[in-house]
């Protein structure tokens, strides 16, 4: 697939003050088909984010005027977009802060654009235009329209529509599973709530922020941690309904961090004849892992992994990781609704 085959080039904001990183990633990402806007400090990046909101931001953790994790939090206060943090080393505290602020991924430099693309495509696939599609159905047809139910159930992440009293108007299949487990979120008298008491106040604040209870409605994010069930990321943002002026709605997006996106193994085997090992590699790339990370997790050599990757390229008629990940993302209807489904 050539870059010209893409109907819309995604706009990427790259924030890094290292010329070597910029000169490596910008041309590589441009070649992969993205429109790349480069900023070297947090102040100019925040201005660009406000005036020309990107589809995704890539932010270095050490900027001259602000920490990347803090910049990410400020960006999300303005408008939610998937954000990937880059760092020169792996730091548990920084990783925790990044995830707590709702950041999608954390990658360690140095890395090439080719290594970065799978994480970008996975983030765009998961969060692309969920809000726009749901808002169009919600505002145009009303909350009782069965079309929105079908739409929401196609996503692998949890999606919940709430009103200004925190009452759940609808939750998709993924969200129902999380609520039924009772580990992180629950339905209490029909209202969305945090399962753990110590999360209650912060969770309600995120929801009320999206509903505009403190003035202007804006996006909020947080991570709910559980000792045995792992952690989930929660984003809540306004969902305006022009047909019901005076009523406030929000859409809550929930991602279970302990459950990576599954590769459609039976489908890949049936359509392309991939072997079990090739399906494992495809799944790793889809979830944003690099070849090196996959080799380390599976205890195999880089040469073996690259041999499998070449076989995958041949069988799927692709020749780059970016094309392969896009293909896999399109196959996962639970992640991306087709335009025709609207």
Secondary structure as the mmCIF struct_conf table of DSSP 4:
data_model
#
loop_
_struct_conf.conf_type_id
_struct_conf.id
_struct_conf.beg_label_comp_id
_struct_conf.beg_label_asym_id
_struct_conf.beg_label_seq_id
_struct_conf.end_label_comp_id
_struct_conf.end_label_asym_id
_struct_conf.end_label_seq_id
HELX_RH_3T_P HELX_RH_3T_P1 UNK A 3 UNK A 5
BEND BEND1 UNK A 7 UNK A 8
HELX_LH_PP_P HELX_LH_PP_P1 UNK A 9 UNK A 10
STRN STRN1 UNK A 11 UNK A 15
HELX_RH_AL_P HELX_RH_AL_P1 UNK A 19 UNK A 31
TURN_TY1_P TURN_TY1_P1 UNK A 32 UNK A 33
STRN STRN2 UNK A 35 UNK A 39
BEND BEND2 UNK A 40 UNK A 41
HELX_RH_AL_P HELX_RH_AL_P2 UNK A 42 UNK A 51
BEND BEND3 UNK A 52 UNK A 52
BEND BEND4 UNK A 55 UNK A 55
STRN STRN3 UNK A 56 UNK A 60
BEND BEND5 UNK A 61 UNK A 61
STRN STRN4 UNK A 62 UNK A 62
BEND BEND6 UNK A 64 UNK A 66
STRN STRN5 UNK A 67 UNK A 67
HELX_RH_AL_P HELX_RH_AL_P3 UNK A 68 UNK A 78
STRN STRN6 UNK A 82 UNK A 87
BEND BEND7 UNK A 88 UNK A 89
HELX_RH_AL_P HELX_RH_AL_P4 UNK A 92 UNK A 100
TURN_TY1_P TURN_TY1_P2 UNK A 101 UNK A 102
BEND BEND8 UNK A 104 UNK A 104
STRN STRN7 UNK A 105 UNK A 108
BEND BEND9 UNK A 109 UNK A 110
HELX_RH_AL_P HELX_RH_AL_P5 UNK A 113 UNK A 127
TURN_TY1_P TURN_TY1_P3 UNK A 128 UNK A 129
HELX_RH_AL_P HELX_RH_AL_P6 UNK A 130 UNK A 141
TURN_TY1_P TURN_TY1_P4 UNK A 143 UNK A 144
HELX_RH_AL_P HELX_RH_AL_P7 UNK A 146 UNK A 153
TURN_TY1_P TURN_TY1_P5 UNK A 154 UNK A 154
BEND BEND10 UNK A 156 UNK A 157
STRN STRN8 UNK A 158 UNK A 163
TURN_TY1_P TURN_TY1_P6 UNK A 164 UNK A 165
STRN STRN9 UNK A 167 UNK A 167
STRN STRN10 UNK A 168 UNK A 171
HELX_RH_AL_P HELX_RH_AL_P8 UNK A 173 UNK A 181
BEND BEND11 UNK A 183 UNK A 184
STRN STRN11 UNK A 185 UNK A 188
TURN_TY1_P TURN_TY1_P7 UNK A 189 UNK A 190
STRN STRN12 UNK A 191 UNK A 194
BEND BEND12 UNK A 195 UNK A 196
HELX_RH_AL_P HELX_RH_AL_P9 UNK A 197 UNK A 211
TURN_TY1_P TURN_TY1_P8 UNK A 212 UNK A 214
BEND BEND13 UNK A 215 UNK A 216
STRN STRN13 UNK A 220 UNK A 226
TURN_TY1_P TURN_TY1_P9 UNK A 227 UNK A 229
STRN STRN14 UNK A 230 UNK A 238
HELX_RH_3T_P HELX_RH_3T_P2 UNK A 242 UNK A 244
TURN_TY1_P TURN_TY1_P10 UNK A 245 UNK A 246
STRN STRN15 UNK A 249 UNK A 256
TURN_TY1_P TURN_TY1_P11 UNK A 257 UNK A 258
BEND BEND14 UNK A 259 UNK A 259
HELX_LH_PP_P HELX_LH_PP_P2 UNK A 260 UNK A 263
HELX_RH_AL_P HELX_RH_AL_P10 UNK A 265 UNK A 272
HELX_RH_AL_P HELX_RH_AL_P11 UNK A 276 UNK A 286
TURN_TY1_P TURN_TY1_P12 UNK A 287 UNK A 288
HELX_RH_AL_P HELX_RH_AL_P12 UNK A 291 UNK A 298
TURN_TY1_P TURN_TY1_P13 UNK A 299 UNK A 299
HELX_RH_AL_P HELX_RH_AL_P13 UNK A 302 UNK A 316
TURN_TY1_P TURN_TY1_P14 UNK A 317 UNK A 317
BEND BEND15 UNK A 320 UNK A 320
HELX_RH_AL_P HELX_RH_AL_P14 UNK A 321 UNK A 331
TURN_TY1_P TURN_TY1_P15 UNK A 333 UNK A 335
HELX_RH_3T_P HELX_RH_3T_P3 UNK A 339 UNK A 341
#
